[in-house]
């Protein structure tokens, strides 16, 4: 099916995402309908032992619609990609689970979020997590590089989901896993593109 989204629409979507998540990088409280911070991470039933060793400032920056780790384990030595890492909490937890023989890479398009993620990582002292600026539709990684790809509340924001999934399939190792938590639209979707764009990041 041919998309109605134009190049100008894509520019508006990216600008809107950047504008909203610049605010989120500072403090996610009150900017979402779903839980954030400590109450959010506890409500999503993350491993309390892992969460318990995170600095309070890292936990306060949590923002996600679910718990991707509830879908399967991150094993020692795994190489993990986090698409739309935001403040990096899931990336950091993945790196903790993968251990020193594994690693986790978080990607995002908002510089302020990446800066918060790097700051959060420095507070943990982890050496096996890193963050890069790129979008999910064009991943700057080799074929078969990752054991697991995770994402939390981000794929719904990406206009070209087919391109994203093609890239995910390319960078995953044979037998690798995609573990995502996300939002989906229920009921009818607005056909008017102007209305859809206005509600893209709600």
C-alpha positions in Angstrom: 0.0 0.0 0.0 1.4 3.4 -1.0 2.1 5.7 1.9 0.6 9.1 2.1 3.5 10.4 4.1 5.6 12.9 2.2 9.2 14.1 2.7 7.8 17.3 4.3 5.7 15.1 6.7 8.8 13.1 7.7 10.6 16.4 8.5 7.7 17.5 10.7 7.5 14.1 12.4 11.2 14.2 13.3 11.0 17.8 14.4 8.1 17.0 16.7 9.8 14.0 18.2 13.0 16.0 18.9 10.9 18.9 20.4 9.1 16.5 22.8 12.0 14.4 23.8 14.3 17.4 24.5 11.9 18.0 27.4 11.9 14.3 28.3 15.7 14.3 28.5 15.4 16.8 31.4 12.5 15.0 33.2 9.9 12.6 31.8 7.4 13.2 34.6 4.0 14.4 33.4 4.8 14.2 29.7 3.3 10.7 29.1 0.1 8.9 29.9 2.1 5.8 30.9 4.3 5.4 34.0 7.8 6.9 34.2 10.5 7.1 36.7 10.7 4.7 39.7 7.0 4.1 39.8 7.0 3.2 36.1 9.9 0.8 36.3 8.5 -0.9 39.3 5.0 -1.2 37.7 6.6 -2.8 34.7 8.1 -5.5 36.9 11.8 -5.1 36.0 14.2 -7.3 37.9 14.4 -5.6 41.4 17.9 -6.8 41.9 19.2 -5.0 38.8 17.1 -1.9 39.4 18.3 -1.9 43.0 21.9 -1.2 42.0 21.0 1.7 39.7 21.6 5.2 40.9 18.3 7.1 41.8 19.0 9.7 39.1 19.2 6.9 36.4 15.9 5.4 37.6 14.2 8.8 37.6 14.9 9.1 33.8 13.1 5.8 33.0 10.4 6.2 30.3 8.8 3.2 28.6 5.5 1.5 27.8 6.5 -1.9 29.0 9.3 -4.3 29.9 11.0 -5.8 26.8 13.0 -8.1 29.1 9.8 -9.9 30.1 9.9 -11.5 26.7 13.1 -13.5 27.2 16.5 -13.4 28.8 19.6 -11.4 28.0 22.4 -14.0 28.4 26.0 -13.5 29.4 28.0 -12.6 26.4 25.0 -11.3 24.3 25.4 -8.3 22.0 22.2 -6.2 22.3 20.9 -3.3 20.3 18.3 -0.9 21.8 16.4 1.1 19.2 15.2 4.4 20.5 17.2 4.1 23.7 16.1 7.5 25.1 17.8 8.1 28.5 19.5 4.6 28.2 17.9 2.8 31.1 17.0 -0.3 29.1 20.5 -0.2 27.4 22.2 -0.1 30.7 20.1 -3.0 32.1 20.9 -5.0 29.0 24.6 -4.3 29.4 24.4 -5.4 33.1 22.7 -8.7 32.1 25.1 -9.3 29.2 28.1 -8.9 31.5 31.6 -7.9 30.6 31.8 -10.5 27.8 28.8 -8.9 26.1 27.7 -5.4 25.3 24.7 -3.2 24.6 24.4 -0.4 22.1 21.7 2.3 22.3 20.6 4.4 19.4 18.5 7.5 19.3 17.9 10.6 17.0 17.6 13.2 19.9 21.0 14.6 20.9 19.7 15.6 24.4 18.5 12.1 25.0 21.8 10.6 24.0 23.6 13.0 26.3 21.4 11.9 29.2 22.0 8.3 28.3 25.8 8.8 28.4 25.6 10.7 31.6 23.5 7.8 33.1 26.0 5.2 31.9 28.8 7.2 33.5 27.0 7.1 36.9 26.8 3.3 36.7 30.5 2.8 35.9 29.6 0.3 33.1 32.2 -0.1 30.3 30.2 -2.4 28.0 27.4 0.1 26.9 27.6 2.7 24.2 25.3 5.1 22.5 25.1 6.3 18.9 23.0 8.9 16.9 21.1 7.2 14.2 17.5 6.2 13.2 16.1 2.7 13.2 15.4 2.8 9.4 19.2 2.9 8.6 21.3 1.0 11.1 25.1 1.6 10.8 25.9 -1.9 11.8 27.2 -5.1 10.1 25.0 -8.0 9.1 24.4 -10.6 11.9 26.0 -8.4 14.6 23.4 -8.7 17.4 22.0 -11.5 19.4 19.0 -9.4 20.6 17.3 -6.2 19.5 15.1 -4.5 22.0 12.8 -1.4 21.8 10.5 0.2 24.2 7.7 2.6 23.0 9.6 3.7 19.9 8.6 1.7 16.9 5.2 3.3 16.9 6.9 6.6 16.2 8.9 5.5 13.2 7.1 6.2 9.9 8.8 3.5 7.7 8.2 0.4 9.9 8.9 -1.9 6.9 12.4 -0.4 6.5 13.0 -0.7 10.3 12.0 -4.4 10.4 14.2 -5.1 7.3 17.2 -3.5 9.0 16.5 -5.4 12.3 16.4 -8.7 10.4 19.7 -7.8 8.7 21.6 -7.0 11.9 20.3 -9.9 13.9 22.3 -13.1 14.0 20.5 -16.2 12.8 18.2 -17.3 15.6 18.5 -13.8 17.1 15.5 -12.2 18.9 13.5 -9.0 18.6 11.9 -8.1 22.0 9.8 -5.0 22.0 7.2 -3.2 24.1 5.1 -0.7 22.2 1.7 1.0 21.7 -0.8 0.1 19.0 -3.8 2.0 17.7 -7.2 0.4 18.5 -10.2 1.1 16.4 -10.3 3.4 13.4 -7.2 5.4 12.4 -7.7 9.0 11.3 -7.5 9.1 7.5 -6.7 12.8 7.3 -2.9 13.0 7.3 -2.9 16.5 9.0 -4.8 15.1 12.0 -2.6 12.0 12.1 0.6 14.1 12.1 -0.8 16.3 14.8 -1.3 13.3 17.1 1.8 11.4 16.1 3.6 11.7 19.4 0.7 11.9 21.9 
